[in-house]
Amino acid sequence: MVSVLAFHFSMKLVNPITAGAEKSCAFRSPEGAKVNSPGQRPGNRILPQGRALKGRNSIVVAPLQGAEIFRTCLPRALPWAFDFRPVGAPNHAAFHGYFRVLTRGLNLGLVLLSAALALRADDKPKPAAEPHAANHGAPAAQSGLKQELIAGLTEKDFLKLGDKPKTVKVLIVATWSGDNYGMNFNGYSKGAARYTIPKDWTVEVTFINPGPVPHSLIVIDKDDVRKLQMPEPYFKGAVVPRHLQGMSFDQAAFAFTASEAGEFAFACGFPAHSANGHWICLDVSAAAKVPTLKCGELPAIEAKK
């Protein structure tokens, strides 16, 4: 559709239907092109005498009259179809009527072609959505992953009590399944999973990306998940190294203290990933006594050793 609109605009620029006594035609010139006196037609261009074109991207507006519009503007708009070089005094009314029909017909044809292509794309069968990993406990089988990084892991590893009091261990794996085209954490995206951590607890996070597409992990305010580029982590230290670059076939760890109650998110720090749904919820609650994890429509589970 963008190409159709651009073409329509170009035709409006050079369309002689509404031409008066004098019209202008704008076009780009090659590097070092020189002007020619009226009557000369190198490259089907007619320019006023005494002007030079400077630079490859310079725009020149040349006054045109009568049949010069057809010799200059139209061949540049549709060079593959036209090479009009009228001799003598042409019948302007005939030209105007012909090009009115031609312009409208071409625009309509391009619109219909774009619509047909869009309908054909919609008719293509879409792959069936994979069940979430939490429904079957292990990462979905996918090609291209470094399997040794996730071997033996299940959803029971996503949340565990730490070795010290008021400490919880969180495991977050990117591309656990094919959900959201692989941009998911533990098989969920767009806030469909929710960690709830009691206020003032220490959170020890392990992040794994077994795939080739770079991802990262950062804790941010939930209101920031739509940003194309992530801000600094909300809690001190709550981010993997080089979160804007991401990592592939690798893992990293960090820890932070959930010192403030509120709604936050575990988000991918790679530019634009979070805005495309690569994030899950993190709630810090002053009322919670035990860390929990709720995945989709499944009941929340409490952290255990």
C-alpha positions in Angstrom: 0.0 0.0 0.0 2.9 2.4 0.7 4.2 1.8 -2.8 0.8 2.5 -4.2 0.5 5.8 -2.4 4.0 6.8 -3.5 3.2 6.0 -7.1 -0.1 8.0 -6.8 1.9 11.0 -5.5 4.3 10.8 -8.3 1.5 10.8 -10.8 -0.1 13.7 -9.2 3.2 15.6 -9.5 3.5 15.1 -13.2 -0.1 14.7 -14.2 -1.0 17.2 -16.9 -4.7 17.0 -16.5 -4.9 20.3 -14.6 -2.1 21.9 -16.5 -2.3 25.6 -17.1 -0.2 27.8 -19.2 2.9 26.8 -17.2 3.8 23.7 -15.1 6.8 22.5 -13.2 8.4 19.1 -13.1 10.7 18.0 -10.2 13.2 15.2 -10.6 16.7 14.1 -9.4 19.7 14.6 -11.4 22.9 12.5 -11.9 26.2 13.8 -10.6 27.6 16.6 -12.7 24.6 16.8 -15.1 24.5 20.1 -17.2 21.5 22.0 -18.3 20.3 22.1 -21.9 18.5 24.8 -23.7 14.9 24.2 -24.5 14.4 21.9 -27.4 17.2 19.5 -26.5 16.2 16.1 -25.1 19.1 14.2 -23.6 17.3 11.8 -21.2 13.9 13.2 -22.1 14.6 16.3 -19.9 14.0 19.9 -20.8 15.5 22.6 -18.5 15.7 26.4 -18.7 18.9 27.6 -20.1 21.7 28.9 -17.9 21.2 26.6 -14.8 23.4 23.8 -13.6 22.6 20.8 -11.4 24.8 20.3 -8.4 25.1 17.0 -6.6 23.4 13.6 -7.1 20.5 14.4 -4.9 19.8 18.0 -6.0 16.2 18.7 -6.9 15.6 21.0 -9.9 12.2 22.6 -10.7 12.0 23.5 -14.4 9.2 25.6 -15.9 7.5 23.6 -18.6 4.8 24.5 -21.1 2.4 22.6 -23.3 3.8 19.5 -24.9 7.1 19.8 -22.9 5.2 18.3 -19.9 4.7 15.1 -21.9 8.3 15.0 -23.2 9.8 15.6 -19.7 7.7 14.6 -16.8 5.7 11.6 -18.0 8.6 9.6 -19.4 10.5 10.0 -16.1 7.4 8.8 -14.1 6.8 5.8 -16.4 10.1 5.3 -18.3 9.4 1.6 -19.0 6.1 2.4 -20.9 6.5 5.8 -22.5 8.8 7.6 -24.8 6.6 10.4 -26.1 8.4 13.0 -28.3 5.6 14.9 -30.0 6.5 16.8 -33.1 4.9 20.0 -34.0 1.7 21.1 -32.2 0.1 18.1 -30.5 -3.6 17.8 -29.8 -3.5 18.7 -26.0 -7.1 17.7 -25.4 -6.5 14.2 -26.7 -3.4 13.9 -24.5 -5.3 15.1 -21.5 -8.1 12.6 -21.9 -5.8 9.7 -22.6 -3.6 10.3 -19.6 -6.6 10.9 -17.3 -7.8 7.4 -18.1 -4.3 5.9 -18.0 -3.5 7.4 -14.6 -6.7 6.3 -13.0 -6.5 2.8 -14.5 -2.9 2.3 -13.3 -3.6 3.5 -9.8 -6.7 1.2 -9.6 -4.7 -1.7 -10.9 -2.0 -1.3 -8.3 -4.5 -1.0 -5.5 -6.3 -4.2 -6.6 -2.9 -6.0 -7.0 -1.9 -5.0 -3.4 -5.2 -6.1 -2.0 -4.9 -9.5 -3.8 -1.5 -10.1 -2.5 -2.6 -9.2 1.0 -5.5 -11.7 0.8 -3.2 -14.4 -0.5 -0.8 -13.8 2.4 -3.8 -14.1 4.9 -4.8 -17.4 3.3 -1.5 -19.1 4.0 -1.9 -21.7 6.7 -0.5 -20.5 10.1 1.5 -22.9 12.2 -0.4 -24.3 15.2 0.5 -22.7 18.5 2.7 -24.8 20.7 1.4 -25.6 24.2 3.2 -23.7 27.0 6.2 -25.4 28.5 4.6 -25.4 31.9 1.9 -27.8 30.7 4.4 -30.5 30.0 7.3 -29.6 32.2 10.2 -29.6 29.8 11.4 -27.2 27.1 9.8 -27.7 23.7 11.9 -29.4 21.1 13.5 -26.8 18.9 16.3 -26.9 16.4 19.4 -24.7 16.8 19.4 -24.6 20.6 22.4 -25.5 22.7 20.8 -28.4 24.5 23.4 -28.8 27.2 22.4 -25.5 28.7 18.8 -26.6 29.4 19.3 -30.4 29.7 17.3 -31.8 32.7 15.5 -28.5 33.4 11.7 -28.5 34.1 9.2 -25.9 35.3 10.0 -26.9 38.9 13.4 -25.2 38.5 11.7 -21.8 37.7 11.2 -20.9 41.4 13.0 -22.3 44.5 13.7 -21.1 48.0 17.3 -20.0 48.5 19.9 -21.3 50.9 19.6 -18.3 53.2 16.5 -16.8 54.9 14.4 -14.5 52.8 16.2 -15.6 49.6 14.6 -17.0 46.5 16.1 -18.5 43.4 14.6 -17.6 40.0 15.4 -19.4 36.8 14.4 -17.6 33.5 15.1 -19.3 30.2 14.7 -17.5 26.9 13.2 -19.4 23.9 11.9 -22.1 26.2 9.2 -22.7 23.5 8.1 -21.3 20.2 5.6 -19.0 21.8 5.8 -15.4 20.4 8.3 -16.6 17.8 10.7 -17.6 20.5 10.7 -14.3 22.3 9.5 -15.7 25.6 10.7 -16.4 29.1 10.0 -19.9 30.4 7.5 -20.4 27.6 5.5 -17.2 28.3 5.4 -13.7 26.9 3.4 -10.4 27.1 3.1 -10.7 30.9 1.4 -14.1 30.8 3.5 -15.4 33.7 3.8 -13.7 37.1 6.5 -13.9 39.8 5.4 -12.5 43.2 8.2 -11.8 45.6 7.8 -10.6 49.2 9.2 -7.2 49.8 12.8 -7.0 51.1 13.6 -10.5 49.9 16.8 -11.2 48.0 16.3 -12.5 44.5 19.0 -14.7 42.9 18.4 -14.9 39.2 19.9 -17.2 36.6 19.3 -16.4 33.0 19.9 -18.8 30.1 19.6 -18.2 26.4 20.2 -21.5 24.6 19.4 -20.1 21.2 21.3 -18.2 18.5 19.1 -15.0 18.6 20.5 -12.6 21.2 18.4 -12.0 24.3 19.0 -10.5 27.8 17.3 -10.0 31.1 16.6 -6.8 33.1 14.2 -5.8 35.8 12.2 -2.7 34.9 9.1 -0.8 35.9 6.1 -2.5 34.2 5.1 0.7 32.5 8.4 0.6 30.6 7.9 -2.7 28.8 6.7 -0.9 25.6 9.9 1.1 25.2 12.1 0.3 22.3 15.3 0.7 24.4 15.4 -0.3 28.0 16.2 2.1 30.8 18.6 1.3 33.6 17.4 -1.6 35.9 14.9 -0.5 38.5 16.7 -2.3 41.3 20.5 -2.0 41.7 22.2 -4.9 40.0 19.0 -6.4 38.5 20.4 -6.9 35.0 22.7 -9.2 33.1 26.0 -7.8 31.6 25.7 -6.0 28.2 21.9 -6.2 28.2 21.6 -4.0 25.1 23.8 -6.4 23.1 22.2 -9.6 24.4 23.8 -13.0 24.5 23.5 -16.2 22.5 24.2 -19.8 23.6 25.2 -18.5 27.1 24.0 -17.8 30.6 24.5 -15.2 33.3 23.4 -14.6 36.9 22.6 -11.5 39.0 21.1 -10.8 42.4 19.1 -7.9 43.8 17.0 -6.9 46.8 13.3 -6.3 46.2 13.3 -3.2 48.4 10.2 -1.6 47.0 6.7 -2.9 46.5 5.1 -2.4 43.1 4.5 -3.9 39.7 7.7 -4.6 37.7 8.7 -6.9 34.8 11.5 -9.3 33.8 12.1 -8.0 30.3 14.5 -8.7 27.4 16.9 -5.7 27.2 17.7 -6.2 23.5 16.3 -3.2 21.7 12.6 -3.6 20.7 12.2 -7.1 22.1 10.3 -6.1 25.1 8.0 -3.9 23.0 7.2 -7.0 21.0 6.1 -8.9 24.0 9.4 -10.4 25.4 8.6 -9.8 29.1 6.8 -11.4 32.1 5.5 -9.9 35.3 7.3 -9.4 38.5 5.3 -8.2 41.5 6.9 -7.2 44.8 4.3 -7.4 47.6 4.5 -6.2 51.1 1.6 -8.6 52.0 3.1 -11.8 50.4 4.8 -14.2 52.8 6.2 -16.7 50.3 7.4 -16.3 46.7 5.0 -17.6 44.1 4.9 -18.2 40.4 1.7 -18.2 38.3 2.0 -19.4 34.7 -0.9 -18.6 32.4 -4.2 -20.1 33.6 -2.5 -22.6 35.9 -2.8 -22.1 39.7 0.1 -20.3 41.4 2.8 -22.4 42.9 4.8 -21.6 46.0 8.6 -21.6 46.2 10.1 -24.7 47.8 13.5 -26.1 48.4 
